[in-house]
Amino acid sequence: MFDPDYFEKVRGRTLRVAAVVPEEAFETSPLGRGFTFGDILRHLVHIERHMYAENAAGRPSIYAGHDGPRGKAAVLEYVAQVHAEAMSIFRSLSPEAMQQPCTTPGNATMPTWKWLRAMIEHEAHHRGQIYTYLSVLEIPAPPLYGLTSEEVRDRSAR
């Protein structure tokens, strides 16, 4: 099942990683092409609200791309606002509505809860991009769950 409280934690982990992106790097791609850090966050929140939430509510996708405010502070504020809109829709869905089929933009039909679970995988994919971009820029990123790989290794039984 889809748990809105769990998704809030997933988004929180994404935002903790985004918080370490320097302002001067926010609207650039360290690869010289593709999404910028800002693009990734705008894309995540637009897909969440305009595709996943719309489909979960029984409506077609209205995703129009990842345009929007630019700059770290403006984007993070915008992400919070649009995420709150989506969460309001998700929280309004009854357990029965979560079991009902929804139709995706690809014209697949599946239970709503399963479609929203795919949203979490989508979030993890793009969070991974942020981690990779930070690595390319040699900017230390926060550990996902409190310990780095090296700390887990050092604390593990031998």
PyRosetta script that sets phi, psi and omega in degrees:
from pyrosetta import init, pose_from_sequence

init()
pose = pose_from_sequence("MFDPDYFEKVRGRTLRVAAVVPEEAFETSPLGRGFTFGDILRHLVHIERHMYAENAAGRPSIYAGHDGPRGKAAVLEYVAQVHAEAMSIFRSLSPEAMQQPCTTPGNATMPTWKWLRAMIEHEAHHRGQIYTYLSVLEIPAPPLYGLTSEEVRDRSAR")
pose.set_psi(1, 159.3)
pose.set_omega(1, 175.9)
pose.set_phi(2, -90.6)
pose.set_psi(2, 128.7)
pose.set_omega(2, 179.4)
pose.set_phi(3, -116.2)
pose.set_psi(3, 110.5)
pose.set_omega(3, -179.5)
pose.set_phi(4, -56.4)
pose.set_psi(4, -35.9)
pose.set_omega(4, 179.4)
pose.set_phi(5, -64.7)
pose.set_psi(5, -39.3)
pose.set_omega(5, 176.7)
pose.set_phi(6, -63.5)
pose.set_psi(6, -43.5)
pose.set_omega(6, 179.8)
pose.set_phi(7, -62.3)
pose.set_psi(7, -35.5)
pose.set_omega(7, 175.7)
pose.set_phi(8, -58.7)
pose.set_psi(8, -39.4)
pose.set_omega(8, 178.6)
pose.set_phi(9, -68.1)
pose.set_psi(9, -39.8)
pose.set_omega(9, 177.1)
pose.set_phi(10, -59.8)
pose.set_psi(10, -48.0)
pose.set_omega(10, 179.7)
pose.set_phi(11, -63.3)
pose.set_psi(11, -38.4)
pose.set_omega(11, 177.9)
pose.set_phi(12, -59.7)
pose.set_psi(12, -40.4)
pose.set_omega(12, 177.8)
pose.set_phi(13, -64.9)
pose.set_psi(13, -39.3)
pose.set_omega(13, 177.0)
pose.set_phi(14, -63.1)
pose.set_psi(14, -43.6)
pose.set_omega(14, -178.4)
pose.set_phi(15, -68.5)
pose.set_psi(15, -31.9)
pose.set_omega(15, 176.2)
pose.set_phi(16, -63.9)
pose.set_psi(16, -36.9)
pose.set_omega(16, 177.5)
pose.set_phi(17, -71.0)
pose.set_psi(17, -44.0)
pose.set_omega(17, -179.7)
pose.set_phi(18, -62.0)
pose.set_psi(18, -30.0)
pose.set_omega(18, -177.4)
pose.set_phi(19, -62.1)
pose.set_psi(19, -25.3)
pose.set_omega(19, -177.9)
pose.set_phi(20, -87.4)
pose.set_psi(20, -4.7)
pose.set_omega(20, 178.9)
pose.set_phi(21, -70.4)
pose.set_psi(21, 124.6)
pose.set_omega(21, 178.3)
pose.set_phi(22, -66.9)
pose.set_psi(22, 146.4)
pose.set_omega(22, 179.0)
pose.set_phi(23, -51.3)
pose.set_psi(23, -44.3)
pose.set_omega(23, -175.4)
pose.set_phi(24, -67.2)
pose.set_psi(24, -17.0)
pose.set_omega(24, 179.5)
pose.set_phi(25, -102.3)
pose.set_psi(25, -6.9)
pose.set_omega(25, -168.6)
pose.set_phi(26, -62.4)
pose.set_psi(26, -38.9)
pose.set_omega(26, -177.4)
pose.set_phi(27, -106.4)
pose.set_psi(27, 29.7)
pose.set_omega(27, 174.6)
pose.set_phi(28, -128.3)
pose.set_psi(28, 158.0)
pose.set_omega(28, 173.8)
pose.set_phi(29, -103.9)
pose.set_psi(29, 124.5)
pose.set_omega(29, 179.1)
pose.set_phi(30, -63.8)
pose.set_psi(30, -12.7)
pose.set_omega(30, 179.0)
pose.set_phi(31, -90.3)
pose.set_psi(31, -9.3)
pose.set_omega(31, -177.7)
pose.set_phi(32, 81.2)
pose.set_psi(32, 2.7)
pose.set_omega(32, 178.9)
pose.set_phi(33, -159.2)
pose.set_psi(33, 165.9)
pose.set_omega(33, 177.5)
pose.set_phi(34, 80.4)
pose.set_psi(34, -169.0)
pose.set_omega(34, -177.6)
pose.set_phi(35, -59.7)
pose.set_psi(35, 144.0)
pose.set_omega(35, 167.6)
pose.set_phi(36, -88.1)
pose.set_psi(36, 173.0)
pose.set_omega(36, 174.3)
pose.set_phi(37, -57.5)
pose.set_psi(37, -45.6)
pose.set_omega(37, 179.1)
pose.set_phi(38, -61.6)
pose.set_psi(38, -41.5)
pose.set_omega(38, 178.0)
pose.set_phi(39, -58.9)
pose.set_psi(39, -43.6)
pose.set_omega(39, -178.9)
pose.set_phi(40, -59.4)
pose.set_psi(40, -46.8)
pose.set_omega(40, -178.4)
pose.set_phi(41, -68.6)
pose.set_psi(41, -41.2)
pose.set_omega(41, 176.6)
pose.set_phi(42, -63.1)
pose.set_psi(42, -42.1)
pose.set_omega(42, 178.5)
pose.set_phi(43, -60.5)
pose.set_psi(43, -48.0)
pose.set_omega(43, -179.4)
pose.set_phi(44, -55.9)
pose.set_psi(44, -47.8)
pose.set_omega(44, -174.4)
pose.set_phi(45, -74.9)
pose.set_psi(45, -33.8)
pose.set_omega(45, 177.7)
pose.set_phi(46, -69.3)
pose.set_psi(46, -42.1)
pose.set_omega(46, 177.3)
pose.set_phi(47, -62.8)
pose.set_psi(47, -43.7)
pose.set_omega(47, 179.4)
pose.set_phi(48, -56.9)
pose.set_psi(48, -51.7)
pose.set_omega(48, -174.0)
pose.set_phi(49, -79.2)
pose.set_psi(49, -46.4)
pose.set_omega(49, -168.6)
pose.set_phi(50, -92.5)
pose.set_psi(50, -10.3)
pose.set_omega(50, 174.9)
pose.set_phi(51, -117.2)
pose.set_psi(51, -68.1)
pose.set_omega(51, -175.3)
pose.set_phi(52, -59.3)
pose.set_psi(52, -48.8)
pose.set_omega(52, -177.7)
pose.set_phi(53, -66.6)
pose.set_psi(53, -41.0)
pose.set_omega(53, 178.8)
pose.set_phi(54, -62.5)
pose.set_psi(54, -47.5)
pose.set_omega(54, 179.3)
pose.set_phi(55, -62.3)
pose.set_psi(55, -41.9)
pose.set_omega(55, 179.7)
pose.set_phi(56, -62.5)
pose.set_psi(56, -30.2)
pose.set_omega(56, 178.3)
pose.set_phi(57, -85.0)
pose.set_psi(57, 4.0)
pose.set_omega(57, 177.3)
pose.set_phi(58, 86.7)
pose.set_psi(58, 15.8)
pose.set_omega(58, -178.7)
pose.set_phi(59, -114.2)
pose.set_psi(59, 160.2)
pose.set_omega(59, 177.5)
pose.set_phi(60, -74.1)
pose.set_psi(60, 159.5)
pose.set_omega(60, 177.4)
pose.set_phi(61, -61.3)
pose.set_psi(61, 142.3)
pose.set_omega(61, 173.9)
pose.set_phi(62, -123.2)
pose.set_psi(62, 23.2)
pose.set_omega(62, -179.7)
pose.set_phi(63, -63.3)
pose.set_psi(63, 127.1)
pose.set_omega(63, -178.0)
pose.set_phi(64, -122.0)
pose.set_psi(64, 15.6)
pose.set_omega(64, 179.8)
pose.set_phi(65, 113.4)
pose.set_psi(65, -168.0)
pose.set_omega(65, -173.9)
pose.set_phi(66, -117.6)
pose.set_psi(66, 33.9)
pose.set_omega(66, 173.3)
pose.set_phi(67, -70.7)
pose.set_psi(67, 165.0)
pose.set_omega(67, 177.9)
pose.set_phi(68, 150.1)
pose.set_psi(68, -166.7)
pose.set_omega(68, -177.7)
pose.set_phi(69, -59.5)
pose.set_psi(69, 155.8)
pose.set_omega(69, -179.2)
pose.set_phi(70, -122.5)
pose.set_psi(70, 153.0)
pose.set_omega(70, -178.4)
pose.set_phi(71, 96.7)
pose.set_psi(71, 145.2)
pose.set_omega(71, -171.3)
pose.set_phi(72, -56.2)
pose.set_psi(72, -53.5)
pose.set_omega(72, -176.0)
pose.set_phi(73, -62.8)
pose.set_psi(73, -44.8)
pose.set_omega(73, -178.5)
pose.set_phi(74, -65.3)
pose.set_psi(74, -40.9)
pose.set_omega(74, -179.4)
pose.set_phi(75, -67.2)
pose.set_psi(75, -45.5)
pose.set_omega(75, -179.1)
pose.set_phi(76, -63.5)
pose.set_psi(76, -36.9)
pose.set_omega(76, 175.7)
pose.set_phi(77, -65.5)
pose.set_psi(77, -43.6)
pose.set_omega(77, 179.4)
pose.set_phi(78, -63.3)
pose.set_psi(78, -43.2)
pose.set_omega(78, 178.1)
pose.set_phi(79, -57.4)
pose.set_psi(79, -45.6)
pose.set_omega(79, -179.9)
pose.set_phi(80, -61.3)
pose.set_psi(80, -42.5)
pose.set_omega(80, -178.5)
pose.set_phi(81, -65.7)
pose.set_psi(81, -50.0)
pose.set_omega(81, -176.3)
pose.set_phi(82, -70.9)
pose.set_psi(82, -36.2)
pose.set_omega(82, 175.8)
pose.set_phi(83, -60.7)
pose.set_psi(83, -41.7)
pose.set_omega(83, 179.0)
pose.set_phi(84, -61.2)
pose.set_psi(84, -39.3)
pose.set_omega(84, 176.9)
pose.set_phi(85, -60.9)
pose.set_psi(85, -47.0)
pose.set_omega(85, -179.5)
pose.set_phi(86, -63.9)
pose.set_psi(86, -44.0)
pose.set_omega(86, -178.6)
pose.set_phi(87, -62.7)
pose.set_psi(87, -33.2)
pose.set_omega(87, 176.3)
pose.set_phi(88, -62.0)
pose.set_psi(88, -41.0)
pose.set_omega(88, 177.1)
pose.set_phi(89, -66.3)
pose.set_psi(89, -47.9)
pose.set_omega(89, -178.5)
pose.set_phi(90, -60.5)
pose.set_psi(90, -43.2)
pose.set_omega(90, -178.1)
pose.set_phi(91, -69.7)
pose.set_psi(91, -20.8)
pose.set_omega(91, 179.4)
pose.set_phi(92, -79.3)
pose.set_psi(92, -12.5)
pose.set_omega(92, -176.8)
pose.set_phi(93, -79.3)
pose.set_psi(93, 125.4)
pose.set_omega(93, 178.7)
pose.set_phi(94, -73.9)
pose.set_psi(94, 164.6)
pose.set_omega(94, 174.4)
pose.set_phi(95, -56.0)
pose.set_psi(95, -35.4)
pose.set_omega(95, 177.9)
pose.set_phi(96, -66.3)
pose.set_psi(96, -41.0)
pose.set_omega(96, 179.7)
pose.set_phi(97, -65.2)
pose.set_psi(97, -34.6)
pose.set_omega(97, 178.4)
pose.set_phi(98, -64.6)
pose.set_psi(98, -27.3)
pose.set_omega(98, 179.1)
pose.set_phi(99, -83.4)
pose.set_psi(99, -19.7)
pose.set_omega(99, -177.7)
pose.set_phi(100, -68.9)
pose.set_psi(100, 148.7)
pose.set_omega(100, 178.2)
pose.set_phi(101, -72.1)
pose.set_psi(101, 146.1)
pose.set_omega(101, 170.0)
pose.set_phi(102, -126.1)
pose.set_psi(102, 158.7)
pose.set_omega(102, -179.1)
pose.set_phi(103, -109.0)
pose.set_psi(103, 128.8)
pose.set_omega(103, -178.0)
pose.set_phi(104, -85.5)
pose.set_psi(104, 167.3)
pose.set_omega(104, 176.1)
pose.set_phi(105, -59.4)
pose.set_psi(105, -24.1)
pose.set_omega(105, 177.0)
pose.set_phi(106, -83.9)
pose.set_psi(106, 6.4)
pose.set_omega(106, 178.9)
pose.set_phi(107, 69.3)
pose.set_psi(107, 20.1)
pose.set_omega(107, 171.9)
pose.set_phi(108, -84.0)
pose.set_psi(108, 151.1)
pose.set_omega(108, 177.5)
pose.set_phi(109, -119.6)
pose.set_psi(109, 133.1)
pose.set_omega(109, 179.4)
pose.set_phi(110, -156.6)
pose.set_psi(110, 163.1)
pose.set_omega(110, 176.1)
pose.set_phi(111, -57.9)
pose.set_psi(111, 143.2)
pose.set_omega(111, -177.7)
pose.set_phi(112, -54.9)
pose.set_psi(112, -43.5)
pose.set_omega(112, -178.7)
pose.set_phi(113, -59.2)
pose.set_psi(113, -35.4)
pose.set_omega(113, -178.9)
pose.set_phi(114, -70.9)
pose.set_psi(114, -38.4)
pose.set_omega(114, 176.8)
pose.set_phi(115, -62.6)
pose.set_psi(115, -41.4)
pose.set_omega(115, 180.0)
pose.set_phi(116, -71.2)
pose.set_psi(116, -28.9)
pose.set_omega(116, 174.2)
pose.set_phi(117, -64.3)
pose.set_psi(117, -35.5)
pose.set_omega(117, 176.9)
pose.set_phi(118, -63.7)
pose.set_psi(118, -31.2)
pose.set_omega(118, 177.8)
pose.set_phi(119, -61.9)
pose.set_psi(119, -37.5)
pose.set_omega(119, 179.6)
pose.set_phi(120, -66.6)
pose.set_psi(120, -40.2)
pose.set_omega(120, 176.0)
pose.set_phi(121, -63.3)
pose.set_psi(121, -38.7)
pose.set_omega(121, 177.8)
pose.set_phi(122, -62.1)
pose.set_psi(122, -42.1)
pose.set_omega(122, 177.9)
pose.set_phi(123, -60.5)
pose.set_psi(123, -46.4)
pose.set_omega(123, -178.8)
pose.set_phi(124, -61.7)
pose.set_psi(124, -39.6)
pose.set_omega(124, 178.2)
pose.set_phi(125, -58.0)
pose.set_psi(125, -50.0)
pose.set_omega(125, -176.7)
pose.set_phi(126, -74.5)
pose.set_psi(126, -29.5)
pose.set_omega(126, 173.5)
pose.set_phi(127, -62.7)
pose.set_psi(127, -38.7)
pose.set_omega(127, 176.2)
pose.set_phi(128, -59.9)
pose.set_psi(128, -36.6)
pose.set_omega(128, 175.7)
pose.set_phi(129, -62.2)
pose.set_psi(129, -42.4)
pose.set_omega(129, 179.9)
pose.set_phi(130, -62.2)
pose.set_psi(130, -45.2)
pose.set_omega(130, 176.8)
pose.set_phi(131, -58.3)
pose.set_psi(131, -43.8)
pose.set_omega(131, -179.3)
pose.set_phi(132, -64.6)
pose.set_psi(132, -45.5)
pose.set_omega(132, 178.3)
pose.set_phi(133, -58.6)
pose.set_psi(133, -43.7)
pose.set_omega(133, 179.2)
pose.set_phi(134, -61.8)
pose.set_psi(134, -40.4)
pose.set_omega(134, 178.6)
pose.set_phi(135, -61.9)
pose.set_psi(135, -42.7)
pose.set_omega(135, 178.2)
pose.set_phi(136, -59.7)
pose.set_psi(136, -37.9)
pose.set_omega(136, -179.6)
pose.set_phi(137, -84.7)
pose.set_psi(137, 0.0)
pose.set_omega(137, -178.5)
pose.set_phi(138, 58.5)
pose.set_psi(138, 40.6)
pose.set_omega(138, 176.4)
pose.set_phi(139, -104.5)
pose.set_psi(139, 121.1)
pose.set_omega(139, 179.1)
pose.set_phi(140, -61.1)
pose.set_psi(140, 134.7)
pose.set_omega(140, 179.5)
pose.set_phi(141, -107.2)
pose.set_psi(141, 151.2)
pose.set_omega(141, 178.2)
pose.set_phi(142, -68.3)
pose.set_psi(142, 147.1)
pose.set_omega(142, 176.3)
pose.set_phi(143, -65.9)
pose.set_psi(143, 149.0)
pose.set_omega(143, -175.8)
pose.set_phi(144, -64.2)
pose.set_psi(144, -44.7)
pose.set_omega(144, -174.8)
pose.set_phi(145, -123.0)
pose.set_psi(145, 22.4)
pose.set_omega(145, 174.8)
pose.set_phi(146, 111.2)
pose.set_psi(146, -26.5)
pose.set_omega(146, 178.8)
pose.set_phi(147, -126.3)
pose.set_psi(147, 145.7)
pose.set_omega(147, 172.8)
pose.set_phi(148, -79.5)
pose.set_psi(148, 167.9)
pose.set_omega(148, 176.5)
pose.set_phi(149, -57.1)
pose.set_psi(149, -42.9)
pose.set_omega(149, -179.6)
pose.set_phi(150, -64.4)
pose.set_psi(150, -39.2)
pose.set_omega(150, 178.5)
pose.set_phi(151, -66.6)
pose.set_psi(151, -39.3)
pose.set_omega(151, 176.8)
pose.set_phi(152, -63.3)
pose.set_psi(152, -44.9)
pose.set_omega(152, 178.2)
pose.set_phi(153, -57.8)
pose.set_psi(153, -47.3)
pose.set_omega(153, -177.2)
pose.set_phi(154, -66.1)
pose.set_psi(154, -26.8)
pose.set_omega(154, -178.6)
pose.set_phi(155, -94.4)
pose.set_psi(155, -2.7)
pose.set_omega(155, -176.3)
pose.set_phi(156, -82.6)
pose.set_psi(156, 149.5)
pose.set_omega(156, 176.6)
pose.set_phi(157, -68.2)
pose.set_psi(157, 145.0)
pose.set_omega(157, 180.0)
pose.set_phi(158, -114.2)
pose.dump_pdb("model.pdb")
